[in-house]
Amino acid sequence: MRVNGRRIFLDNHAMEDLDKMYLWCTDKEIVELEMGQPDAFKDIDDFKNRAMAKYLSCTHEANEEYCDFGVYRADNGELVGSANFFDIGESGAELSVMIADKKYRHKHYGMDAFFAALEYGFKTRNWQVIKLATRMDNGNVKGIFAKLGLEYKTERYSDENYDVDLIMCQIDKGDYDRIASRSRGFYGRG
């Protein structure tokens, strides 16, 4: 299932990209960002195995509790990150977007992937709500939330693999058009 953005497209992961995804799953910085704790690298094998299994088993058409897209550059098809939905239910899901390829960060690929994922959730899956969460120290996302007029709350999340302070935001289907329209003003999304 392909979802087009302006500079990227979201699509199923391709077999030829597994080596790149494997490297990302073993990159200490990325794992620490995802796991939310400084010593997360000790759990690298578990993280890598869970992530790779999810990449390979993903089906976007089935209403399973998790689905993952690769984020690909529109101009050359290069994989630059991932966008995934988890805790999928009848009315919505939680969204996570990561531009894992460091040379493509801070170049609006993440924002474009974010809006393509929202479009998939609200228009293709007909969800009523999409939740977003990021680490408390992610100033870039806080700035984006502010520019889009999104309010967020803080929350502590802990389980056997994670221990992190998060900012949480919820977007309702009715807010999607307003948010998409507002985004055009600060990065030229058209």
ZANU-569386 format. One record per residue: residue in three letters; x, y, z of N, C-alpha, C in turn. Coordinates in steps of 0.05 Angstrom, whole numbers, plus 5000, padded with zeros to 4 digits. Layout:
REM residues N
ALAXYZXYZXYZ;...
REM end
This chain:
REM residues 190
MET501749775000500050005000501850255000;ARG501650414980503350654977501650894984;VAL502851084999501551335007503551554999;ASN502651724981504451934971504352184988;GLY506752294993507052555006508052744985;ARG509152964993510253164974513053084966;ARG514753024985517552954980518252664986;ILE516352524998516752245005514252074997;PHE514551814999512151644998512551435020;LEU510351345030510251125050509550875035;ASP510950655041510350405027511350175044;ASN510549925037511449695050514549685048;HIS515749575068518649545067519449345045;ALA521549405031522549235009524849055020;MET524948815010527048625018529848745015;GLU530248904994532949014989533749225010;ASP531849315026532349515047532849385074;LEU532749125076533048995103535849045115;ASP537849055098540549115109540649385122;LYS539549585109539449855120537849875146;MET535549735146533949735170535349595193;TYR536749375186538249235206540349415219;LEU541749565202543749755213542549955231;TRP540150065224538750255241538050125268;CYS537249865267536449725292538849665310;THR541249695299543549645316545149905321;ASP544150135313545350385317544750475346;LYS546750515362546450585390544750835394;GLU545251045379543751295382540751255376;ILE540151105354537351065347535950895368;VAL537250685377536150505397535550665423;GLU537450825431537050985456534751175452;LEU534451305429532151475424529551325426;GLU529451095414527050935414526450815441;MET528450715455528050575480527650775503;GLY528651025501528151225520529851205546;GLN532051075544533751055568536651035560;PRO538451145576541351145568542550875566;ASP541650675581542850415579541350215561;ALA539650325543538050155526539649975508;PHE542150045503543849895485544149605494;LYS543949555520544149275530541949105519;ASP539649215511537449065501537349065470;ILE539549115458539649145428538648895414;ASP539348655423538448415409535448385410;ASP534248445433531348425435530048635417;PHE531048885418529949095402530149035372;LYS532548945364533048885336531148655326;ASN530948445342529248225334526348295332;ARG525348455351522548545350522048725327;ALA523848915322523549105300523648965273;MET525548795269525748665243523348485238;ALA522448345258520048175255517648345247;LYS517348575259515148755253515348855224;TYR517748935215518149025188517148815168;LEU517848565173517348355153514448255154;SER513148275177510448165179508248365175;CYS508848605169506848825168504948785144;THR502348825150500348845129498649085135;HIS498449265117497049515122494049485117;GLU493249295102490449265096488949125119;ALA490248965135488948825157488949015181;ASN486848995197486649165221487949015244;GLU490649005243492148885264493049105283;GLU494249035306494849235326497449395319;TYR498849325297501249465290501549455259;CYS502349675247503149675219505449875215;ASP507249815198509649975194510050025165;PHE510650275158511350365131514250445130;GLY515550395108518150525103517550805092;VAL519250995099519151265089521251285067;TYR520351325042522151335019522151605006;ARG524451694997524651944982523151914955;ALA521552114948519952094924521652114899;ASP523952264900525552304876527252064868;ASN527951894888529751674880529051404894;GLY526951404911526051154924527851054946;GLU529651224956531451144978529951145004;LEU530350925020529250905046530651095065;VAL529051265079530351455098529251425126;GLY527151265130526051235157523651055158;SER522051085179519650925181517451085194;ALA515051005189512651115201510950865210;ASN510350855235508750625244506450705261;PHE504350535259501950565276501950325295;PHE501350375320501050165339498650215357;ASP497950025373495550035389493150095371;ILE493049975348490850025329488249905340;GLY486150065339483549975347481550055325;GLU479050015330476950085310476950385303;SER477450555323477150835319479750985316;GLY482050855319484551005316486950845324;ALA489250995326491750875331493651085342;GLU496050995350498151175357500251175335;LEU501351405328503251435306505951505316;SER507951385303510751455308512151475281;VAL513651695278515151745253518051785261;MET519851655247522751695252524251715225;ILE525751925222527651935200530251825211;ALA530751575206533051435218535651505204;ASP535551565178537951625163538751915170;LYS540951935185541752195197542152415176;LYS542952355152543452565132540852685122;TYR538552575128535952685119534352805142;ARG535452825166534052955188534053255184;HIS532053385195531753675195531553785166;LYS530353625148530053715120527153685111;HIS525253665130522353655126521353375116;TYR523053175115522152915107520252805129;GLY520952845154519352755176516552885176;MET516453135171513953285171512253175148;ASP513453135125511953025102510952745108;ALA512552585121511752315128509452325148;PHE509652505167507552545187504852605174;PHE504752785154502252855141501352625123;ALA503152485110502352255093501152035111;ALA502251995135501251795154498451885164;LEU498152145170495452235179493452195157;GLU494152245132492352205110491551915108;TYR493451735110492851445110490951375132;GLY491451465156489851395179486951505177;PHE486751765170484051885169482551825144;LYS483851805122482451775096482251485087;THR484451335090484451055081483150875102;ARG484050895127483050725148480550835162;ASN479951085156477551215167477551225198;TRP479851265210480051285239478951555247;GLN478151575272477051815283479151975299;VAL481251835308483251965325486051835320;ILE488052005320490851905318492352045341;LYS493651875357495151975380498151995372;LEU499452185383502352225378503752245405;ALA506152135405507752155430510652185421;THR512152335436515052365432516352415459;ARG518952385459520352435484520152725492;MET520152775517519953045528522153225518;ASP524453115513526753285504526853325474;ASN524753255459524653295430523553575424;GLY525353765425524554045420523554095392;ASN524453945372523553985345520553925343;VAL519753705355516953625353515253815370;LYS516153905393514654105408514254355391;GLY516254445376515954675359513954635337;ILE513954395326511954325305509154325316;PHE508854205340506154205352505254495356;ALA506954665366506254945370505455085344;LYS506955045323506355165297503755065286;LEU503054815291500554705281498154765300;GLY498754895323496654955342495654715357;LEU497354515361496654275375497454295405;GLU495654225422496354225450497253945458;TYR498953925478499953675487500053665518;LYS500153425528500553385557503053215561;THR504053215585506353055591505452805607;GLU506952585603506352335615508852165618;ARG508952015640511251835644510351565635;TYR511951435617511351165607513550975616;SER512850755628514750555637513650275632;ASP515250105623514749815622517449675623;GLU517549425617520049275619522249375600;ASN521449505578523449595558523749895557;TYR521850045568521850335565521650475593;ASP522850705595522550875618523051155608;VAL520951305602521351555588519151755595;ASP519852015596517852225598517052305570;LEU514352315565513352365538511552615538;ILE511352735514509252925509507252775491;MET504752795498502652655484500752855471;CYS499852795447498052965432496052785418;GLN493652895414491552745400490452915378;ILE490152805354488952945332486352795324;ASP484152945324481652835316481252875286;LYS479752695274479252715245478252985237;GLY476553105253475553375247477653595246;ASP479853545260482053745261484053715238;TYR483853485224485953425204486153645182;ASP483953725171484053925149485254195159;ARG484554275183485654525195488654495198;ILE489554275208492354225213493954215187;ALA492854065168494154045142494354315128;SER492254475130492254745119494354925132;ARG494554905158496455065173499354995166;SER499854745160502554655154503754785129;ARG502054845110502954965085504555225089;GLY503855365110505055625115507855615126;PHE508755395137511455395148513455205136;TYR512555045116514654895102513854845073;GLY511954985063511354975035509954725026;ARG508654575044507154335036504954425018;GLY504754304995502654384977501154174966;
REM end
